[in-house]
Amino acid sequence: MEEITKTAHKYAVKNAFEHGGEAQIGAVVGKVKALFPKADLKKVMPQISKAVLEVNKMKKDALEEEYKKFEAKGWELKHIEKEKSLPELEWLKKGEKIITRVAPNPSGAMHFGHARPAVLTDEYVKRYSGKYILRFDDTDPKVKVPIAGIEKEFMRDFEWLGIKFDEVGNASDRLERYYEIIEELIKKGHAYVCSCESEKWRELIWKSKECPCRKKDAKVQMAEWKKMLSHEIKEEQAVVRLKTDLKNKDPSTRDWWMAKVVDEVYHPNQKTAGKHVWPSYNLASAVDDHDMEINFIIRGQEHVSNEEKQRALYEIFKWKYPHTEYFGKISKIGDMTLSKSKMKEIMEAKGVENYDDPRMATIMAFRRRGFTPQAIRKVIVDCGVSMKEVKITLDNFAAANKAVLGEAQEYPFFEEAVKMDVYNLSSGSGECYGEKVEFETGVMELFVDKKELIKYSKKKGALVRFKKAFNAKIDEANEFGGKATFISYSKTDNPILSWVHEMIDVEILMSDGSLKRGFSAPSLLNATGMVHFEGLGYANIEAKKDGIIKCVYAYE
């Protein structure tokens, strides 16, 4: 707690010195959250508030002296907690090089589920100067149909995350190689063409009994295989199966299918034109990993049973299976979905044209919301390589992002703005969110947040401080506007009332897909990137068009 108090004081001094002598509590809270991500914010808020209040009472000379003292020591953001790192690869011999890969399915945009193994693998590639291969797993033209052009988006996202590959390829370019393997297996009696009805076959397998097709001669099997290739055998009439141990404890690994016929093929790879026999994931993945000399793989725990299936193939050919690491599931990331089907629903129901909608956990959406690649990588590394299910909230991403970006400039956000007339002004100046404003003697028209002003509807005579400007007495306050009388420019502890002298239209695309409209200060026109809207949260400025500043909400 003492460390948090010191940190709050330190960054309150920095914020106050850089913003005309008045620290913004939101900025200090953000800094504390970034440095102490596991701290209970409710418990430490009193210490943060006290630090900000004390700093705001400091005289200009004292504030400058304190600032210079901290400036000399540096303002680097360093987590108090020990940084997490990935474990060493104990199996790797000295001088041995890791050759690894990542194999996303290009049936949708790259999301956090793709980024996780890619980043973890990249960390090891960088540590051991390994070889990194990107192989698009695009051999399902029926269910997980590859999307034309999506691979370019994957490459853009990988580059944004700081990931570079030594080789890039597609599994769909290697269909002939898979055919070779299947024919070799059939000739040696390790595979068969099965035309059994799926339910009847499943009943036999569950009883550890072989089907009639399994007993057929290799020459008969080869003839059936050729009929599959020529498309004489149609979809769902037959599949190729690998002969495995029918007494295996896991029925799903018994005689798993290696290839099937697809009648109507929808595939962006023109090299596959006329091809109707397509490999299973396990056949393509196993053969590719061997041919590319892969010796290390990081992937999700859903692939544990796939390893057992692939090992059966490796044993037949006496290949050496790669070293593997598995990680647990991530069910949800805050309010962002990882489900491709739900992403599709959003796009169809809401007329969304791209995968960068803030409700999606795609890398496009993270980027659009203002998250940095460093923050994404840190969250992934912090999750580590563990079979335990990981729960990630947006707070994890927010803390990591703030640690990278530092403080974001604060601006007001008034969903409804009303006019506030200030009387008896004397000449002077104030600051409206980074912009100097000159006040002339007389009456001046300002704008304030309707919700904030209504709080003073029954507090006639209340003293307030127009933020970084002057003190005034509330004479009138209602839903239509208000009036106040100027008192002085001297700094006081009066409640702060945010204001603007001109209104700028703002639209914020929220994390639930809704659009929040309001007003902010004119200095927002000069801002870029991440900003902090008082009372709302952080948002990324996306565009400035037709006098409207369009933003995408990031986090609280």
C-alpha positions as CSV (number, residue, x, y, z in Angstrom):
1,M,0.0,0.0,0.0
2,E,2.9,2.4,0.8
3,E,4.4,1.7,-2.6
4,I,1.1,2.5,-4.3
5,T,0.8,5.8,-2.3
6,K,4.3,6.8,-3.4
7,T,3.5,6.0,-7.0
8,A,0.3,7.9,-6.9
9,H,2.1,11.0,-5.6
10,K,4.9,10.7,-8.1
11,Y,2.6,10.6,-11.1
12,A,0.2,13.2,-9.7
13,V,3.2,15.5,-9.6
14,K,4.1,14.7,-13.2
15,N,0.5,15.1,-14.4
16,A,0.0,18.4,-12.5
17,F,3.2,19.9,-13.8
18,E,2.4,19.0,-17.4
19,H,-1.2,20.3,-17.1
20,G,-1.0,23.7,-15.6
21,G,-0.7,22.8,-12.0
22,E,-3.8,20.6,-11.7
23,A,-3.4,16.8,-11.7
24,Q,-6.2,14.7,-13.4
25,I,-7.2,11.9,-11.1
26,G,-8.2,9.6,-14.1
27,A,-4.6,9.8,-15.5
28,V,-3.1,8.9,-12.1
29,V,-5.5,6.0,-11.6
30,G,-4.6,4.7,-15.0
31,K,-0.9,4.8,-14.1
32,V,-1.4,3.0,-10.8
33,K,-3.5,0.3,-12.6
34,A,-0.7,-0.1,-15.2
35,L,2.0,-0.5,-12.5
36,F,-0.1,-2.6,-10.0
37,P,-2.5,-4.6,-12.2
38,K,-3.6,-6.9,-9.3
39,A,-4.3,-4.1,-6.9
40,D,-7.9,-3.7,-5.7
41,L,-8.8,-0.3,-7.1
42,K,-11.6,0.3,-4.6
43,K,-9.2,-0.1,-1.7
44,V,-6.5,2.1,-3.1
45,M,-8.7,4.9,-4.4
46,P,-8.6,6.9,-1.1
47,Q,-4.8,7.0,-1.3
48,I,-4.9,8.1,-4.9
49,S,-7.5,10.8,-4.3
50,K,-5.5,12.1,-1.3
51,A,-2.3,12.2,-3.3
52,V,-3.9,14.1,-6.1
53,L,-5.6,16.6,-3.7
54,E,-2.3,17.2,-1.9
55,V,-0.4,17.8,-5.2
56,N,-3.1,20.2,-6.5
57,K,-2.6,22.3,-3.3
58,M,1.2,22.7,-4.0
59,K,2.5,26.0,-5.0
60,K,4.1,26.4,-8.4
61,D,7.7,26.5,-7.2
62,A,7.3,23.5,-4.9
63,L,5.6,21.5,-7.7
64,E,8.4,22.3,-10.2
65,E,11.1,21.3,-7.6
66,E,9.3,18.0,-6.9
67,Y,8.9,17.4,-10.7
68,K,12.6,17.9,-11.4
69,K,13.5,15.5,-8.6
70,F,11.4,12.7,-10.2
71,E,12.5,13.7,-13.7
72,A,16.1,13.1,-12.7
73,K,15.3,9.6,-11.6
74,G,13.3,8.9,-14.8
75,W,9.7,8.1,-15.5
76,E,10.0,4.6,-16.9
77,L,7.0,2.4,-16.4
78,K,8.2,-0.7,-14.7
79,H,5.9,-3.3,-13.1
80,I,6.6,-3.8,-9.5
81,E,5.7,-7.5,-9.9
82,K,8.2,-9.7,-11.5
83,E,7.8,-10.0,-15.3
84,K,6.7,-13.4,-16.4
85,S,8.7,-15.3,-19.0
86,L,8.3,-18.6,-20.8
87,P,10.2,-21.7,-19.5
88,E,13.3,-23.0,-21.2
89,L,13.1,-25.9,-23.6
90,E,14.8,-28.6,-21.6
91,W,14.9,-31.1,-24.5
92,L,16.8,-28.8,-26.8
93,K,20.4,-29.8,-27.1
94,K,23.2,-27.2,-27.2
95,G,23.6,-26.0,-30.8
96,E,20.4,-27.6,-31.9
97,K,18.0,-25.4,-33.9
98,I,14.3,-25.3,-33.4
99,I,12.1,-25.6,-36.5
100,T,8.6,-24.7,-35.8
101,R,5.3,-23.6,-37.4
102,V,1.9,-22.1,-36.9
103,A,-1.0,-23.3,-39.0
104,P,-4.1,-21.1,-38.9
105,N,-7.2,-21.9,-40.8
106,P,-8.0,-19.0,-43.2
107,S,-11.8,-19.4,-42.9
108,G,-12.1,-16.2,-41.0
109,A,-10.0,-13.2,-39.7
110,M,-7.1,-13.7,-37.4
111,H,-8.3,-13.6,-33.7
112,F,-6.7,-13.8,-30.3
113,G,-6.9,-17.6,-30.5
114,H,-4.6,-17.6,-33.6
115,A,-2.4,-14.9,-32.1
116,R,-1.7,-16.9,-28.9
117,P,0.2,-19.9,-30.4
118,A,1.8,-17.5,-33.0
119,V,3.2,-15.2,-30.3
120,L,4.3,-17.9,-27.9
121,T,6.0,-19.7,-30.8
122,D,7.6,-16.5,-31.9
123,E,9.0,-15.9,-28.4
124,Y,10.9,-19.2,-28.6
125,V,12.0,-18.6,-32.2
126,K,13.6,-15.3,-31.1
127,R,15.1,-16.8,-28.0
128,Y,16.7,-19.7,-29.8
129,S,17.2,-18.2,-33.3
130,G,14.9,-20.8,-34.8
131,K,13.2,-21.3,-38.1
132,Y,9.6,-20.2,-38.3
133,I,7.1,-21.5,-40.9
134,L,3.6,-20.2,-41.6
135,R,1.4,-22.8,-43.1
136,F,-2.2,-22.0,-43.9
137,D,-4.4,-25.0,-43.0
138,D,-6.8,-24.6,-45.9
139,T,-7.8,-28.2,-46.8
140,D,-11.5,-28.0,-45.8
141,P,-13.5,-26.7,-48.8
142,K,-16.7,-27.9,-47.2
143,V,-17.1,-26.7,-43.6
144,K,-14.2,-24.3,-42.8
145,V,-14.1,-22.8,-46.3
146,P,-11.1,-20.6,-46.9
147,I,-12.0,-16.9,-47.6
148,A,-10.4,-15.3,-50.6
149,G,-8.1,-12.5,-49.6
150,I,-8.1,-13.2,-45.9
151,E,-4.5,-14.5,-46.0
152,K,-3.3,-10.9,-46.8
153,E,-5.1,-9.8,-43.6
154,F,-3.4,-12.5,-41.6
155,M,0.0,-11.4,-43.0
156,R,-0.8,-7.8,-42.0
157,D,-1.8,-8.9,-38.5
158,F,1.3,-11.0,-38.1
159,E,3.5,-8.1,-39.2
160,W,1.7,-5.8,-36.8
161,L,2.4,-8.2,-33.9
162,G,6.1,-8.2,-34.8
163,I,6.1,-11.8,-36.2
164,K,8.3,-12.7,-39.2
165,F,8.4,-16.0,-41.0
166,D,11.1,-17.8,-42.9
167,E,8.7,-19.6,-45.1
168,V,5.0,-19.2,-46.0
169,G,2.9,-21.8,-47.7
170,N,-0.5,-23.4,-48.1
171,A,-1.5,-27.0,-47.3
172,S,-3.8,-26.9,-50.3
173,D,-0.7,-26.7,-52.6
174,R,0.4,-30.2,-51.4
175,L,-2.6,-32.3,-52.3
176,E,-0.5,-34.6,-54.5
177,R,1.9,-35.2,-51.7
178,Y,-1.0,-36.4,-49.5
179,Y,-2.2,-38.7,-52.3
180,E,1.3,-40.2,-52.4
181,I,1.2,-41.0,-48.7
182,I,-2.3,-42.5,-48.9
183,E,-1.3,-44.8,-51.8
184,E,1.8,-45.9,-50.0
185,L,-0.3,-46.8,-46.9
186,I,-2.8,-48.7,-49.0
187,K,-0.1,-50.7,-50.7
188,K,1.4,-51.6,-47.4
189,G,-1.9,-52.6,-45.9
190,H,-2.1,-49.7,-43.4
191,A,-5.1,-47.9,-44.9
192,Y,-8.4,-48.8,-46.5
193,V,-11.3,-47.3,-48.4
194,C,-14.4,-47.5,-46.2
195,S,-17.9,-47.4,-47.8
196,C,-19.8,-48.3,-44.6
197,E,-22.6,-46.2,-43.4
198,S,-21.2,-43.9,-40.7
199,E,-23.5,-45.1,-37.9
200,K,-22.9,-48.8,-38.6
201,W,-19.2,-48.2,-38.8
202,R,-19.3,-46.3,-35.5
203,E,-21.2,-49.1,-33.7
204,L,-18.5,-51.6,-34.8
205,I,-15.6,-49.4,-33.8
206,W,-17.1,-48.7,-30.3
207,K,-17.2,-52.5,-29.9
208,S,-13.5,-52.7,-31.1
209,K,-14.6,-54.7,-34.1
210,E,-13.4,-54.1,-37.7
211,C,-15.8,-53.3,-40.6
212,P,-16.0,-55.5,-43.7
213,C,-14.1,-52.9,-45.8
214,R,-11.0,-53.2,-43.6
215,K,-10.5,-56.8,-44.6
216,K,-10.5,-56.2,-48.4
217,D,-7.3,-56.9,-50.4
218,A,-4.9,-54.1,-51.0
219,K,-5.5,-54.3,-54.8
220,V,-9.2,-53.9,-54.3
221,Q,-8.5,-50.9,-51.9
222,M,-6.3,-49.3,-54.5
223,A,-9.0,-49.6,-57.2
224,E,-11.5,-48.0,-54.9
225,W,-9.0,-45.2,-54.1
226,K,-8.6,-44.5,-57.8
227,K,-12.4,-44.2,-58.2
228,M,-12.3,-41.5,-55.4
229,L,-9.6,-39.6,-57.3
230,S,-11.6,-39.8,-60.6
231,H,-14.7,-38.7,-58.7
232,E,-16.5,-41.9,-59.8
233,I,-17.1,-42.3,-56.0
234,K,-19.1,-39.3,-54.8
235,E,-19.3,-37.4,-51.5
236,E,-20.3,-39.4,-48.5
237,Q,-20.0,-42.7,-50.4
238,A,-16.5,-43.6,-49.1
239,V,-13.6,-42.3,-47.0
240,V,-10.0,-43.4,-46.6
241,R,-9.1,-44.7,-43.1
242,L,-5.9,-45.4,-41.3
243,K,-5.7,-48.8,-39.7
244,T,-5.0,-48.3,-36.0
245,D,-5.4,-50.2,-32.7
246,L,-9.1,-51.0,-32.5
247,K,-8.7,-51.5,-28.7
248,N,-7.4,-48.0,-28.1
249,K,-9.1,-46.5,-25.0
250,D,-10.1,-43.5,-27.0
251,P,-12.6,-44.6,-29.7
252,S,-12.1,-41.3,-31.6
253,T,-8.5,-42.4,-32.4
254,R,-9.6,-45.8,-33.9
255,D,-9.2,-46.0,-37.6
256,W,-9.5,-42.2,-38.1
257,W,-10.4,-40.9,-41.5
258,M,-7.6,-39.5,-43.7
259,A,-9.3,-38.3,-46.8
260,K,-12.9,-37.8,-48.2
261,V,-14.6,-36.8,-51.4
262,V,-16.1,-33.3,-51.8
263,D,-18.4,-32.9,-54.8
264,E,-18.7,-29.1,-54.9
265,V,-15.4,-27.5,-54.1
266,Y,-15.2,-23.8,-53.1
267,H,-11.6,-22.8,-52.8
268,P,-9.7,-19.6,-53.6
269,N,-6.6,-21.6,-54.5
270,Q,-6.8,-22.1,-58.3
271,K,-4.3,-25.0,-58.1
272,T,-7.0,-27.1,-56.5
273,A,-9.3,-26.9,-59.5
274,G,-10.7,-30.3,-60.4
275,K,-9.6,-31.8,-57.1
276,H,-12.4,-33.7,-55.3
277,V,-10.4,-35.7,-52.7
278,W,-9.4,-33.7,-49.7
279,P,-7.2,-34.7,-46.7
280,S,-8.2,-34.5,-43.0
281,Y,-6.4,-32.0,-40.8
282,N,-4.5,-34.9,-39.1
283,L,-3.2,-36.3,-42.3
284,A,-2.1,-33.0,-43.8
285,S,-0.7,-31.7,-40.6
286,A,1.3,-34.9,-39.8
287,V,2.8,-35.1,-43.3
288,D,3.6,-31.4,-43.5
289,D,5.3,-31.4,-40.1
290,H,7.5,-34.3,-41.1
291,D,8.3,-33.0,-44.5
292,M,9.2,-29.5,-43.2
293,E,11.3,-31.1,-40.4
294,I,9.3,-29.5,-37.6
295,N,10.6,-30.4,-34.2
296,F,8.6,-28.1,-31.9
297,I,4.9,-27.2,-31.8
298,I,2.8,-25.0,-29.4
299,R,-0.9,-25.5,-29.7
300,G,-4.2,-25.6,-27.8
301,Q,-5.3,-28.5,-25.7
302,E,-8.0,-29.5,-28.2
303,H,-5.2,-31.0,-30.2
304,V,-4.1,-33.5,-27.6
305,S,-6.2,-36.3,-29.2
306,N,-4.9,-35.2,-32.6
307,E,-1.3,-35.9,-31.5
308,E,-2.3,-39.5,-30.6
309,K,-3.8,-40.0,-34.1
310,Q,-0.8,-38.5,-35.8
311,R,1.6,-40.6,-33.8
312,A,0.0,-43.7,-35.2
313,L,1.0,-42.5,-38.7
314,Y,4.5,-41.5,-37.6
315,E,5.0,-45.0,-36.1
316,I,4.1,-46.6,-39.4
317,F,6.8,-44.6,-41.3
318,K,9.2,-44.6,-38.3
319,W,9.2,-40.8,-38.3
320,K,10.2,-38.8,-35.2
321,Y,7.3,-36.8,-33.7
322,P,7.9,-33.1,-32.8
323,H,8.2,-31.9,-29.2
324,T,4.8,-30.4,-28.3
325,E,3.5,-27.9,-25.7
326,Y,-0.2,-27.4,-25.0
327,F,-2.1,-24.5,-23.5
328,G,-5.6,-24.3,-22.0
329,K,-8.7,-22.7,-23.4
330,I,-9.7,-19.1,-23.2
331,S,-13.5,-19.0,-23.0
332,K,-14.0,-15.2,-23.3
333,I,-12.2,-11.9,-23.4
334,G,-14.3,-9.4,-21.7
335,D,-17.1,-8.5,-24.0
336,M,-15.3,-9.7,-27.2
337,T,-16.2,-13.0,-28.8
338,L,-13.7,-15.6,-30.1
339,S,-16.4,-17.6,-31.9
340,K,-16.3,-17.5,-35.7
341,S,-20.0,-18.4,-35.8
342,K,-20.9,-15.5,-33.6
343,M,-18.7,-13.2,-35.6
344,K,-20.6,-14.3,-38.7
345,E,-23.9,-13.6,-36.9
346,I,-22.8,-10.1,-36.0
347,M,-21.8,-9.4,-39.6
348,E,-25.1,-10.8,-41.1
349,A,-27.4,-9.3,-38.5
350,K,-25.9,-5.9,-38.1
351,G,-24.7,-5.3,-41.6
352,V,-21.0,-5.2,-40.5
353,E,-18.7,-5.5,-43.5
354,N,-15.4,-6.3,-41.8
355,Y,-13.9,-8.3,-39.0
356,D,-12.8,-5.2,-37.1
357,D,-16.1,-4.8,-35.2
358,P,-15.3,-4.1,-31.5
359,R,-17.4,-7.0,-30.4
360,M,-15.0,-9.4,-32.0
361,A,-11.7,-10.6,-30.5
362,T,-9.9,-10.3,-33.8
363,I,-6.5,-8.6,-34.2
364,M,-8.2,-6.1,-36.5
365,A,-10.6,-5.2,-33.7
366,F,-7.9,-4.9,-31.1
367,R,-5.9,-2.6,-33.4
368,R,-9.0,-0.5,-34.2
369,R,-9.7,-0.1,-30.5
370,G,-6.2,1.3,-30.0
371,F,-4.4,-1.6,-28.4
372,T,-0.7,-1.9,-29.1
373,P,1.0,-5.1,-30.4
374,Q,3.3,-4.9,-27.3
375,A,0.3,-5.1,-25.0
376,I,-1.2,-8.1,-26.9
377,R,2.1,-9.9,-26.8
378,K,2.5,-9.2,-23.1
379,V,-0.9,-10.6,-22.2
380,I,-0.2,-13.7,-24.2
381,V,3.2,-14.3,-22.6
382,D,1.7,-13.7,-19.2
383,C,-0.8,-16.4,-19.9
384,G,2.1,-18.8,-20.4
385,V,2.1,-22.3,-21.8
386,S,-0.2,-24.2,-19.4
387,M,-3.1,-26.7,-19.7
388,K,-5.1,-24.7,-17.2
389,E,-8.0,-22.7,-18.5
390,V,-7.1,-19.0,-18.6
391,K,-9.5,-16.2,-17.8
392,I,-8.6,-12.9,-19.4
393,T,-10.5,-9.7,-18.8
394,L,-10.1,-6.4,-20.6
395,D,-8.4,-5.1,-17.5
396,N,-5.4,-7.3,-18.4
397,F,-5.2,-5.7,-21.8
398,A,-5.9,-2.2,-20.5
399,A,-3.1,-2.4,-17.9
400,A,-0.6,-3.7,-20.5
401,N,-1.7,-1.1,-23.0
402,K,-1.3,1.8,-20.5
403,A,2.1,0.6,-19.6
404,V,3.1,0.9,-23.3
405,L,1.3,4.2,-24.1
406,G,1.8,6.0,-20.8
407,E,-0.7,8.7,-20.1
408,A,-3.5,9.6,-22.5
409,Q,-4.6,13.2,-22.8
410,E,-7.9,13.8,-21.0
411,Y,-11.0,15.4,-22.7
412,P,-14.6,15.9,-21.7
413,F,-17.5,14.0,-23.1
414,F,-20.9,15.5,-22.7
415,E,-23.7,13.3,-24.0
416,E,-26.0,16.3,-23.6
417,A,-24.5,19.8,-23.4
418,V,-26.3,22.8,-22.1
419,K,-25.4,26.5,-22.0
420,M,-23.9,28.1,-18.9
421,D,-23.7,31.9,-18.7
422,V,-21.1,33.2,-16.4
423,Y,-21.6,36.8,-15.1
424,N,-19.2,39.4,-13.7
425,L,-16.1,37.9,-15.3
426,S,-12.9,39.8,-14.9
427,S,-10.2,39.6,-17.5
428,G,-7.9,36.6,-17.2
429,S,-7.2,33.3,-18.8
430,G,-7.8,29.6,-18.2
431,E,-7.1,26.3,-19.9
432,C,-9.7,24.2,-21.7
433,Y,-8.1,20.8,-22.2
434,G,-4.8,21.9,-23.4
435,E,-6.0,25.1,-25.1
436,K,-5.5,28.5,-23.5
437,V,-8.7,30.6,-23.3
438,E,-8.8,34.3,-22.7
439,F,-11.7,35.7,-20.7
440,E,-12.9,39.3,-21.1
441,T,-14.7,41.4,-18.6
442,G,-18.5,40.8,-18.6
443,V,-20.6,37.8,-19.5
444,M,-19.3,34.7,-21.2
445,E,-21.3,31.8,-22.6
446,L,-19.8,28.4,-21.8
447,F,-21.1,24.8,-22.2
448,V,-21.3,22.1,-19.5
449,D,-22.6,18.6,-19.2
450,K,-26.3,18.5,-18.6
451,K,-26.1,15.6,-16.0
452,E,-23.4,17.4,-14.0
453,L,-25.3,20.7,-14.0
454,I,-28.5,19.1,-12.8
455,K,-26.7,17.9,-9.7
456,Y,-26.7,21.6,-8.7
457,S,-30.4,22.2,-9.3
458,K,-31.1,22.2,-5.6
459,K,-27.8,23.7,-4.6
460,K,-28.2,27.4,-5.4
461,G,-25.2,29.3,-4.2
462,A,-22.9,26.3,-4.4
463,L,-19.3,27.2,-5.1
464,V,-17.6,25.4,-8.0
465,R,-14.3,25.7,-9.8
466,F,-14.6,25.7,-13.6
467,K,-11.8,23.3,-14.4
468,K,-8.4,25.0,-14.7
469,A,-10.1,28.4,-15.0
470,F,-11.9,30.2,-12.2
471,N,-14.2,29.9,-9.2
472,A,-17.9,30.8,-9.5
473,K,-21.1,30.6,-7.6
474,I,-24.1,28.7,-9.0
475,D,-27.1,30.9,-9.4
476,E,-29.3,28.7,-11.5
477,A,-29.1,25.1,-12.7
478,N,-31.7,23.0,-14.5
479,E,-32.0,20.7,-17.5
480,F,-32.1,23.7,-19.9
481,G,-28.9,25.4,-18.7
482,G,-27.7,27.6,-15.9
483,K,-26.1,30.8,-14.7
484,A,-23.2,31.5,-12.4
485,T,-21.3,34.4,-11.0
486,F,-17.5,34.8,-11.2
487,I,-15.6,34.9,-7.9
488,S,-11.9,34.6,-8.6
489,Y,-9.1,32.9,-10.5
490,S,-7.2,31.7,-7.4
491,K,-6.8,27.9,-7.0
492,T,-9.3,26.4,-4.5
493,D,-10.6,23.0,-3.4
494,N,-14.1,23.7,-4.8
495,P,-15.8,20.9,-6.7
496,I,-14.6,20.8,-10.4
497,L,-17.0,21.5,-13.2
498,S,-15.8,20.6,-16.7
499,W,-16.6,23.1,-19.4
500,V,-15.9,24.0,-23.0
501,H,-16.1,27.3,-24.8
502,E,-16.9,25.6,-28.1
503,M,-18.5,22.3,-28.8
504,I,-17.0,19.6,-31.1
505,D,-19.2,16.7,-32.2
506,V,-18.0,13.3,-31.2
507,E,-19.2,9.8,-32.1
508,I,-17.9,6.7,-30.1
509,L,-18.4,3.2,-31.4
510,M,-18.9,1.3,-28.1
511,S,-17.8,-2.3,-27.3
512,D,-21.4,-3.6,-27.7
513,G,-21.6,-2.1,-31.2
514,S,-23.8,0.8,-30.2
515,L,-23.0,4.4,-31.1
516,K,-22.6,7.0,-28.4
517,R,-22.9,10.6,-29.6
518,G,-21.9,13.7,-27.6
519,F,-19.6,16.8,-27.5
520,S,-16.1,17.5,-26.5
521,A,-13.5,20.3,-26.4
522,P,-12.1,21.9,-29.7
523,S,-8.6,20.9,-28.7
524,L,-9.7,17.3,-29.5
525,L,-9.3,18.2,-33.2
526,N,-5.6,18.2,-32.7
527,A,-5.5,14.9,-30.9
528,T,-4.5,11.5,-32.4
529,G,-4.5,7.9,-31.1
530,M,-5.7,7.0,-27.7
531,V,-7.5,9.7,-25.6
532,H,-9.3,9.5,-22.2
533,F,-12.9,10.8,-22.0
534,E,-13.8,11.9,-18.5
535,G,-16.3,9.7,-16.8
536,L,-16.4,7.3,-19.8
537,G,-13.1,5.7,-20.5
538,Y,-10.4,5.4,-23.1
539,A,-11.1,5.6,-26.9
540,N,-9.1,5.5,-30.0
541,I,-9.5,8.3,-32.5
542,E,-10.3,6.7,-35.8
543,A,-11.3,9.5,-38.2
544,K,-12.2,13.2,-38.4
545,K,-14.8,13.7,-41.0
546,D,-17.5,16.3,-41.7
547,G,-16.8,18.1,-38.5
548,I,-17.2,14.9,-36.4
549,I,-14.5,13.1,-34.5
550,K,-15.1,9.4,-34.8
551,C,-13.7,7.2,-32.1
552,V,-13.7,3.5,-31.1
553,Y,-14.1,2.7,-27.4
554,A,-11.2,0.8,-25.8
555,Y,-11.7,0.3,-22.0
556,E,-12.6,2.1,-18.8
